[in-house]
Amino acid sequence: MKGHVDIAFAAAKRDGRPQSARGSAYAFRPAALQDLPLLQHWLRTPEVVRWWGNAEEQAVLLREDLDEPRMVMRIVSFEGRPFACAQDYAVHVWPQPHFAHLPSGSRAIDSFIGEPDMIGRGHGSAYLKLLAERLRAEGAPVVAIDPDVDNLRARRAYEKAGFRGGTVVESGEGPAIVMIFDV
């Protein structure tokens, strides 16, 4: 994102290297145009295709999101290695019926792990907890996520991160579970 500095997660060091969140091994930095090849690569991995769909269509949407000031898109790294993408947005900016009941200022997260060897090792729950905590600290009254109803791995990771809920809703992309950060 042009001109955007996420003070909590990145670019606080003068040398331009990301600063880790709260001294953890995870770091978040704003996604930029030069990240598009990496994002496109990740979108073509089998696990991401399984849950996000057509890689080319998703790449176009992510490209558009880079220019959207109301969308905060981040590259997540572990010990300096980029491995995931996380984006968050105000739920009422992109109206979705299943988020309509949430209070003003609530944020929703979309995320995926793009490096296959980082899946199933606890990274998703760890970085999503950090991100949700930060969004709450910045004033979001509610932080929500809406995994596909059949994505049991993601749902377990979100539960480990502190998200709760089991309401099945129609998300426009198919059945999903609305989960609310509750830590």
Beta strands, then each sheet from edge to edge (+ up, - down):
strand 1: 26-30
strand 2: 71-78
strand 3: 81-90
strand 4: 107-113
strand 5: 143-145
strand 6: 163-170
strand 7: 175-181
sheet 1: 1+ 2- 3+ 4- 5- 7+ 6-
end
